[in-house]
Amino acid sequence: MPAQAGVNVLAVSGLVFLTLPLIGLLIRGVGNIDGLNLIESGILQALGLSLYTTLITCLLIALIGTPLAYLLARRQFRFKRVVDVLIELPVVLPPAVAGLALLVTYGRRGLLGGALLVAGVSLPFTVNAVIMAQAFVAAPFFIRAAQIGFQAVPAEIEQAARVDGAAGWALFRHITLPLSFPALAAGLILSWARALGEFGATILFAGSLQGRTQTMPLFIYNVIERDLNAAVWAGLLLIALAMAALLISNALARRGAGAYAD
């Protein structure tokens, strides 16, 4: 049993390593709750902006990501693997690189900046820039989950629906979408959680303007030196929201897997 004991020690060590910082943050926050002023600290303002932008981001991701995921799940074409890699690349890109890529593409002197200015659109350092940064780094989570969900729909069910006269949009709306919905919802919630915690791309492309582009992660970065208590509680709020998102996403993923198994 010595080998098993060693494995147990390493497992417990890993658990402690991953959870102790979170526990430490919680202890620090609870111990200083009396000195926290939510309104004066600016937490509520940053939280409101984060919730608003992530909601719009999720709508945008669902709008553009669902057709793309369906195409990747149901069609074979040349360079499909390259497309898969390009879509997932923002997940592993350094956040600063993601922000720089957005800036040199959509900035005033960027690739599309001139055309946007002619159209009267200026994206950098606006709420729209926050949404674009969040969508850029979070969309791959939804697209991958949706692709897997579409692929998992039993072909015989769709074939039976075709025999009964369903085709095209009717088949997708009444058969494919309901069966793959748990996977899509789980992926969208994960995307929301990723967008909520986005920092690097946002600060480069949208800046950190209080009340305009300062989301919760940017608020923590800006306030940590002058009000550590506010930074700690902002962090705890983000942890709570992220934990809730993960629990819901995991439950939906299990529900989807159970439905396919049945």
GIFEN-V842000 format. One record per residue. N is the residue number from 1. PSI is psi in radians with two decimals (999 if undefined). D_LAST is the distance of its C-alpha to the last C-alpha in Angstrom with 1 decimal. Layout:
n: (N N)
psi: (PSI PSI)
d_last: (D_LAST D_LAST)
This chain:
n: (1 2 3 4 5 6 7 8 9 10 11 12 13 14 15 16 17 18 19 20 21 22 23 24 25 26 27 28 29 30 31 32 33 34 35 36 37 38 39 40 41 42 43 44 45 46 47 48 49 50 51 52 53 54 55 56 57 58 59 60 61 62 63 64 65 66 67 68 69 70 71 72 73 74 75 76 77 78 79 80 81 82 83 84 85 86 87 88 89 90 91 92 93 94 95 96 97 98 99 100 101 102 103 104 105 106 107 108 109 110 111 112 113 114 115 116 117 118 119 120 121 122 123 124 125 126 127 128 129 130 131 132 133 134 135 136 137 138 139 140 141 142 143 144 145 146 147 148 149 150 151 152 153 154 155 156 157 158 159 160 161 162 163 164 165 166 167 168 169 170 171 172 173 174 175 176 177 178 179 180 181 182 183 184 185 186 187 188 189 190 191 192 193 194 195 196 197 198 199 200 201 202 203 204 205 206 207 208 209 210 211 212 213 214 215 216 217 218 219 220 221 222 223 224 225 226 227 228 229 230 231 232 233 234 235 236 237 238 239 240 241 242 243 244 245 246 247 248 249 250 251 252 253 254 255 256 257 258 259 260 261 262)
psi: (-0.12 -0.67 -0.74 -0.68 -0.69 -0.71 -0.73 -0.74 -0.77 -0.66 -0.79 -0.68 -0.72 -0.72 -0.76 -0.74 -0.67 -0.47 -0.42 -0.73 -0.63 -0.71 -0.73 -0.70 -0.72 -0.76 -0.76 -0.72 -0.80 -0.62 -0.25 0.44 -0.48 -0.47 0.19 2.26 1.84 -0.64 -0.88 -0.57 -0.45 0.08 -0.81 -0.66 -0.79 -0.67 -0.77 -0.75 -0.72 -0.78 -0.68 -0.87 -0.66 -0.55 -0.83 -0.68 -0.76 -0.69 -0.72 -0.75 -0.76 -0.66 -0.81 -0.40 -0.56 -0.88 -0.66 -0.76 -0.69 -0.73 -0.78 -0.54 -0.55 -0.13 2.53 2.27 2.89 2.51 0.42 -0.69 -0.62 -0.72 -0.75 -0.78 -0.74 -0.66 -0.68 -0.17 -0.70 -0.39 -0.65 -0.08 2.47 2.35 -0.64 -0.63 -0.70 -0.79 -0.70 -0.71 -0.74 -0.71 -0.76 -0.16 -0.81 -0.01 2.98 -0.56 0.30 -3.04 -0.75 0.10 -0.74 -0.79 -0.67 -0.70 -0.67 -0.63 0.00 0.39 2.23 1.99 -0.75 2.49 0.65 2.98 -0.63 -0.60 -0.66 -0.82 -0.74 -0.72 -0.76 -0.77 -0.66 -0.73 -0.35 -0.42 -0.67 -0.54 -0.73 -0.77 -0.75 -0.80 -0.73 -0.69 -0.78 -0.69 -0.75 -0.69 -0.47 -0.19 2.13 2.25 -0.56 -0.50 -0.78 -0.66 -0.70 -0.66 -0.64 -0.69 -0.61 0.00 -0.05 2.43 2.80 -2.26 -0.65 -0.74 -0.76 -0.78 -0.73 -0.31 -1.09 -0.84 -0.83 -0.68 -0.56 -0.02 -0.76 -0.69 -0.72 -0.77 -0.72 -0.75 -0.65 -0.63 -0.69 -0.70 -0.70 -0.77 -0.70 -0.71 -0.65 -0.61 0.09 2.35 -1.04 -0.89 -0.61 -0.79 -0.51 -0.68 -0.56 -0.24 -3.01 1.25 2.01 2.26 -0.18 -0.92 0.11 1.67 -3.14 -0.83 -0.69 -0.61 -0.78 -0.78 -0.68 -0.49 -0.19 -0.57 -0.53 -0.33 1.41 -0.60 -0.76 -0.69 -0.72 -0.79 -0.55 -0.72 -0.71 -0.66 -0.74 -0.68 -0.77 -0.76 -0.74 -0.69 -0.76 -0.73 -0.74 -0.73 -0.78 -0.75 -0.76 -0.69 -0.73 -0.68 -0.72 -0.66 -0.76 -0.74 -0.66 -0.65 -0.71 -0.60 -0.65 999)
d_last: (39.7 41.8 39.3 36.5 38.9 39.6 35.9 35.6 38.7 37.5 34.1 35.9 38.4 35.7 34.2 37.7 38.6 35.6 35.8 39.6 40.6 38.2 39.6 43.1 42.5 41.3 44.3 46.7 45.3 45.3 48.8 50.2 48.5 51.9 53.3 50.5 51.3 48.2 50.3 53.2 51.1 49.1 45.7 44.6 46.0 44.1 40.9 41.2 41.7 38.7 36.4 37.9 37.8 34.2 33.0 34.8 33.6 29.9 30.6 32.5 29.8 27.1 29.6 30.6 27.5 24.8 26.7 27.5 24.0 22.9 25.9 25.2 21.6 22.4 26.0 28.0 31.6 34.5 34.6 31.0 30.9 34.1 32.6 29.6 32.2 34.4 31.6 30.7 34.3 35.0 32.7 35.1 38.3 40.9 40.9 44.6 44.0 41.3 43.8 46.6 44.6 44.0 47.7 49.2 47.0 47.2 50.3 53.6 54.8 51.5 50.2 49.3 51.5 54.4 52.4 50.7 54.1 55.5 52.7 53.6 50.6 50.9 47.8 48.9 49.3 47.6 44.4 43.1 43.7 41.6 38.7 39.1 39.3 36.2 34.2 35.5 34.3 31.1 29.6 28.4 25.8 24.2 24.7 23.0 19.9 19.8 20.3 17.4 15.2 16.5 16.1 12.4 11.9 11.0 14.4 13.8 12.7 15.9 17.8 17.0 18.2 21.3 22.0 22.1 24.5 22.7 24.3 25.5 25.4 23.7 20.7 20.5 21.1 18.8 15.8 16.1 17.4 15.0 11.9 13.9 15.7 14.5 15.6 18.8 19.6 19.2 21.5 23.9 24.3 25.1 27.5 29.1 29.6 31.2 33.4 34.5 35.8 37.4 41.1 42.7 42.1 42.8 46.1 47.4 46.4 46.6 48.9 49.0 50.8 50.6 49.2 48.4 46.2 46.1 42.5 41.6 41.7 45.0 46.3 45.7 47.5 50.5 50.9 50.5 54.2 55.6 53.0 50.8 49.6 48.2 46.6 44.9 43.5 42.3 40.5 39.0 37.8 36.1 34.5 33.1 31.7 30.2 28.6 27.1 25.8 24.2 22.6 21.1 20.0 18.3 16.5 15.3 14.4 12.2 10.6 10.0 8.7 6.2 5.2 5.4 3.8 0.0)
